[in-house]
């Protein structure tokens, strides 16, 4: 009976304690939320919203320009058996769609930008005049550049990045000149400029988006230079023109993946599958092992001297103390006097290993995400030297598409 009364008295106390803890957590969360909101109000970063919009504007302007070109190589046959997607529209309809899109994006960006120094300069608008579409677009491009120049350099860079990235994904191609267009648009100098812009804008873009797109564009540049440039060892075992046409067609959906990451329509974190995480971990372990091996090879003489010194110290200590137990007792006493303990050494090694692991695994993780978003055709036939060149550039054999 006494035990039942004791239990009956304890249960309400436990319930009250749980309620108090829940209330405390809730209150703590609300305070943290208020602090976070205050901190957000204290240091707002409108660039994180505005810069992706500026990239999207540049991309859309380049789409309009490409569709306005006569006899564009990017034109697709009309779709009659279903409703077309935006990529399957006829050039005139696609231009109308993109003009609506770019004007809506300009309105959004205007609401995000700080007040400009020139109050007379108004938000530009894209309006194409029939028969002079290219000139109208050129005038609109200049107006946008001048407008963004008043807002800040990062917005001008973002606009130019979006426009140049679209030109890379849909290179201006003349009939039979796909190879020259690919070599020009994916040249090392041009790609390095794109990567520089991506690095500049990385603080304002979604997490890891700039690094992933930069790595992906670099892989495409390595591929094109390896198989098409005469100065590289790679040689195709099939028609270069046919391969150039296939790569040009593959770049269009590849560009959509790039822009989706940069504007936040797709998350870079979602690109990593369990297999990708395992591959990133294996790559990080392999890279760490190579670093350790290189250090050992480079400093072999210093390591040898240290080993000899430790061996000599242990030998003389064992001879003087007489007995392995006494040796380790004395070593432990000296180490403890210096503040070195087994637990402290273990904690230090754990912390150092974690600190060293973060950048290595981070780089491998970015590389895995870049490969997840990169869609290079799998049926390219190269000679042995070309395959070796691709492997040295970090381009592995094609894998299965299943996830």
C-alpha atoms as one frame of an Amber mdcrd trajectory, in Angstrom:
protein
   0.000   0.000   0.000   2.852   2.359   0.915   4.603   1.595  -2.386   1.428
   2.464  -4.334   1.114   5.765  -2.497   4.766   6.536  -3.205   4.327   5.773
  -6.912   1.135   7.857  -7.014   3.041  10.758  -5.507   6.005  10.421  -7.849
   4.023  10.298 -11.113   2.511  13.812 -10.846   5.936  15.184  -9.948   7.498
  13.560 -13.020   4.712  14.867 -15.267   5.125  18.373 -13.853   8.870  18.175
 -14.412   8.406  17.081 -18.035   5.970  19.936 -18.637   8.413  22.400 -17.145
  11.207  21.081 -19.371   8.984  21.301 -22.449   7.988  24.848 -21.536  11.622
  25.769 -21.006  12.620  24.352 -24.401   9.755  26.124 -26.074  10.661  29.386
 -24.384  14.310  28.897 -25.247  13.418  28.224 -28.869  11.296  31.333 -29.061
  14.076  33.431 -27.562  16.586  31.955 -30.003  14.179  32.676 -32.836  13.814
  36.277 -31.659  17.588  36.648 -31.391  18.019  35.195 -34.863  15.366  37.530
 -36.224  17.044  40.495 -34.540  20.417  39.438 -35.914  18.866  39.059 -39.355
  17.407  42.563 -39.127  20.751  43.916 -37.958  22.712  42.526 -40.893  20.426
  41.816 -43.831  21.902  40.324 -46.984  19.581  41.157 -49.854  22.313  40.088
 -52.276  21.568  36.440 -51.447  18.132  36.908 -53.019  18.955  39.488 -55.681
  22.124  37.958 -57.140  20.429  34.689 -58.265  17.693  36.800 -59.894  20.338
  38.820 -61.765  21.917  35.557 -62.968  18.512  34.385 -64.179  18.002  37.669
 -66.061  21.327  37.278 -67.857  20.531  33.667 -68.735  17.087  34.623 -70.101
  18.455  37.488 -72.203  20.928  35.051 -73.771  18.086  32.594 -74.473  16.150
  35.321 -76.303  19.233  36.294 -78.294  19.870  32.681 -79.302  16.292  32.142
 -80.409  16.257  35.424 -82.363  19.211  34.355 -84.510  18.081  33.283 -87.986
  18.350  29.577 -88.750  19.498  28.837 -85.208  21.101  25.448 -84.785  19.243
  25.136 -81.478  15.830  25.165 -83.160  13.824  22.009 -82.655  11.101  20.513
 -84.840   7.573  21.417 -83.711   5.745  18.988 -81.435   2.322  17.868 -82.664
   1.540  14.763 -80.612   1.445  16.534 -77.207   1.598  19.923 -75.591   5.154
  21.237 -75.985   7.418  22.131 -73.117   9.183  25.486 -73.159  12.200  23.843
 -74.814   9.995  22.447 -77.586   8.327  25.718 -78.553   8.917  27.282 -81.945
  11.441  30.155 -81.851   8.779  32.893 -82.047   6.727  31.395 -79.218   9.868
  30.773 -77.144  10.912  34.411 -77.578   7.501  35.620 -76.400   7.710  33.356
 -73.354  11.222  34.488 -72.424  10.341  38.176 -72.865   7.533  37.715 -70.352
   9.929  35.894 -68.033  12.723  38.467 -68.215  10.377  41.415 -67.598   8.945
  39.638 -64.551  12.472  38.998 -63.286  13.384  42.667 -63.793  10.383  43.691
 -61.673  11.466  41.269 -58.933  15.040  42.525 -59.004  13.932  46.158 -58.916
  12.119  45.471 -55.635  15.274  43.923 -54.148  17.888  46.475 -55.186  18.848
  49.412 -52.969  17.926  52.913 -54.191  20.272  54.019 -56.959  22.251  57.257
 -56.999  20.390  58.447 -60.106  16.641  58.716 -59.377  15.925  59.409 -63.046
  17.192  55.989 -64.097  14.196  53.677 -64.120  13.930  49.940 -64.321  14.577
  48.739 -67.892  12.107  46.627 -69.821  12.597  44.302 -72.782  10.359  45.012
 -75.776  11.350  43.560 -79.151  10.415  45.455 -82.276   9.325  43.361 -85.223
  12.016  43.223 -87.872  14.738  44.566 -85.596  14.720  42.067 -82.748  18.491
  41.869 -82.417  18.911  45.635 -82.238  16.094  45.928 -79.697  17.699  43.236
 -77.593  21.105  44.899 -77.860  19.614  48.181 -76.637  17.857  46.397 -73.760
  21.111  44.657 -72.816  22.906  48.014 -72.591  20.111  49.502 -70.478  20.271
  46.558 -68.076  24.057  46.869 -67.772  23.786  50.589 -66.992  20.996  49.967
 -64.483  22.958  47.258 -62.689  26.127  49.372 -62.730  24.305  51.825 -60.454
  23.270  49.026 -58.073  26.617  47.343 -57.410  29.369  45.364 -59.078  28.119
  42.008 -57.827  24.871  42.447 -59.769  26.704  43.280 -62.988  28.929  40.217
 -62.527  25.868  38.053 -61.844  24.124  39.280 -64.998  27.197  38.637 -67.139
  27.684  35.203 -65.546  24.143  34.139 -66.432  24.491  35.382 -69.992  27.913
  33.776 -70.532  26.856  30.505 -68.929  23.931  30.248 -71.342  26.257  30.931
 -74.274  28.439  28.097 -72.974  25.523  25.675 -72.757  24.100  26.769 -76.134
  27.134  27.907 -78.140  26.377  30.000 -81.232  26.845  27.420 -83.968  27.085
  27.782 -87.700  26.232  24.774 -89.815  29.091  22.255 -89.660  31.106  24.330
 -87.163  30.043  22.674 -83.900  33.621  21.679 -83.055  34.967  25.235 -83.385
  32.076  26.582 -81.292  32.718  24.052 -78.515  36.452  24.748 -78.437  35.803
  28.495 -78.258  33.086  28.448 -75.605  34.833  25.857 -73.420  38.379  27.165
 -73.822  40.461  27.284 -70.654  40.672  31.065 -70.655  36.929  31.536 -70.956
  36.072  28.830 -68.431  38.572  30.261 -65.937  36.756  33.597 -66.203  33.423
  31.865 -65.499  34.971  30.120 -62.516  36.339  33.436 -61.256  32.866  34.989
 -61.421  31.370  31.975 -59.647  33.954  32.276 -56.884  33.194  35.996 -56.533
  29.447  35.384 -56.216  29.683  32.242 -54.058  28.769  34.070 -50.784  25.456
  35.201 -52.345  24.479  31.884 -53.981  22.843  28.756 -52.522  25.180  26.524
 -50.517  27.814  24.748 -52.644  26.103  25.819 -55.895  29.020  27.935 -57.145
  31.625  25.257 -56.372  29.565  22.476 -57.968  28.845  24.404 -61.175  32.473
  25.559 -61.371  33.729  21.978 -61.131  31.173  20.750 -63.667  32.075  23.424
 -66.227  35.743  22.595 -65.669  35.100  18.915 -66.439  33.457  19.862 -69.726
  36.411  22.090 -70.586  38.858  19.270 -69.849  36.855  16.894 -72.022  36.623
  19.220 -75.028  40.287  20.239 -74.895  41.402  16.609 -74.569  39.489  15.294
 -77.571  39.606  18.280 -79.944  42.785  20.309 -79.384  45.779  19.112 -81.451
  48.177  19.903 -78.594  46.624  17.244 -76.343  47.343  13.503 -76.644  43.693
  12.464 -76.993  42.474  11.385 -80.428  38.964  10.266 -81.320  38.331   6.938
 -82.998  35.128   8.280 -84.539  34.048  11.292 -86.569  34.946  14.531 -84.726
  31.980  16.317 -86.302  29.550  13.662 -85.090  31.008  13.834 -81.579  30.859
  17.640 -81.630  27.187  17.516 -82.592  26.437  15.049 -79.794  28.269  17.179
 -77.219  26.448  20.319 -78.396  23.081  18.610 -77.932  24.121  17.304 -74.496
  25.145  20.782 -73.339  21.592  22.172 -73.543  20.134  20.038 -70.697  23.450
  20.376 -68.891  23.008  24.148 -68.881  19.540  23.789 -67.371  21.076  21.840
 -64.477  23.662  24.605 -63.944  21.140  27.439 -63.863  18.758  25.502 -61.616
  21.509  25.163 -59.014  22.573  28.800 -59.210  19.073  30.255 -58.828  18.084
  27.822 -56.082  15.542  25.820 -58.071  17.540  22.694 -57.204  19.541  21.983
 -54.072  23.143  20.855 -54.387  22.696  18.725 -51.261  19.932  16.754 -52.997
  22.412  15.648 -55.659  24.218  13.379 -53.209  22.856   9.837 -53.110  24.049
   7.247 -50.550  26.354   5.877 -53.253  27.694   9.391 -53.812  28.415   9.824
 -50.112  30.250   6.498 -50.023  32.252   7.506 -53.085  33.100  10.851 -51.468
  34.254   9.086 -48.302  36.414   6.665 -50.268  37.902   9.525 -52.278  38.646
  11.463 -49.067  40.376   8.448 -47.519  42.409   7.890 -50.665  43.402  11.546
 -50.831  44.410  11.570 -47.152  46.525   8.446 -47.674  48.262  10.071 -50.661
  48.987  13.189 -48.583  50.504  11.106 -45.764  52.537   9.107 -48.269  53.897
  12.246 -49.908  54.833  13.733 -46.531  56.627  10.527 -45.591  58.515  10.456
 -48.882  59.416  14.151 -48.700  60.563  14.102 -45.049  61.953  10.572 -44.919
  65.310  11.711 -43.521  63.691  13.623 -40.632  61.437  10.671 -39.830  64.445
   8.320 -39.888  66.370  10.544 -37.463  63.356  10.662 -35.117  62.977   6.887
 -35.192  66.685   6.393 -34.432  66.527   8.926 -31.593  63.479   7.267 -30.010
  65.041   3.819 -30.365  68.273   5.018 -28.758  66.376   6.647 -25.874  64.398
   3.473 -25.219  67.554   1.342 -25.387  69.540   3.426 -22.907  66.552   3.798
 -20.615  66.014   0.039 -20.532  69.695  -0.571 -19.842  69.788   1.917 -16.961
  66.418   1.141 -15.393  66.530  -2.598 -15.868  63.096  -3.854 -16.815  60.312
  -3.042 -19.232  57.857  -2.254 -16.429  60.130   0.370 -14.926  60.767   1.862
 -18.372  57.110   2.473 -19.110  56.496   3.670 -15.549  59.225   6.285 -15.914
  58.034   7.294 -19.386  54.454   7.696 -18.099  55.699   9.738 -15.117  57.704
  12.064 -17.355  54.839  12.415 -19.829  52.370  13.110 -17.030  54.696  15.770
 -15.661  54.655  17.401 -19.077  50.854  17.310 -19.172  50.688  14.398 -21.621
  48.196  11.672 -20.754  46.615   8.896 -22.740  43.222  10.615 -22.647  44.702
  13.988 -23.609  46.685  12.467 -26.449  43.586  10.618 -27.663  41.502  13.808
 -27.588  44.203  15.757 -29.389  44.575  13.109 -32.087  40.800  12.975 -32.525
  40.573  16.760 -32.874  43.477  16.921 -35.314  42.053  14.086 -37.405  38.641
  15.796 -37.521  40.208  19.140 -38.496  42.226  17.471 -41.229  39.255  15.421
 -42.398  36.888  18.371 -42.935  38.604  20.060 -45.901  39.510  16.749 -47.543
  36.024  15.286 -47.250  34.514  18.659 -48.198  36.484  18.685 -51.449  35.512
  15.070 -52.182  31.876  15.885 -51.413  31.868  18.838 -53.840  33.493  16.615
 -56.463  30.797  13.957 -55.989  28.026  16.558 -56.340  29.695  17.996 -59.443
  29.740  14.572 -61.056  26.113  14.004 -60.072  25.086  17.104 -62.022  27.461
  16.579 -64.981  26.007  14.667 -67.940  28.806  13.819 -70.373  27.892  11.400
 -73.194  29.108   7.906 -72.379  29.801   6.523 -75.858  32.881   8.577 -76.757
  35.627   6.451 -78.327  39.186   7.638 -77.680  42.591   6.141 -78.212  44.560
   4.835 -75.233  46.468   8.085 -74.709  43.247  10.073 -74.799  41.658   7.829
 -72.161  44.711   8.253 -69.923  44.514  12.025 -70.369  40.861  12.025 -69.314
  41.631   9.938 -66.230  44.451  12.310 -65.253  41.980  15.207 -65.621  39.681
  13.457 -63.136  37.062  12.196 -65.624  36.224   8.569 -64.642  34.564   5.878
 -66.754  30.817   6.199 -67.173  28.722   4.478 -64.525  25.133   3.226 -64.301
  22.328   5.802 -64.208  20.411   4.048 -61.456  20.479   5.552 -57.978
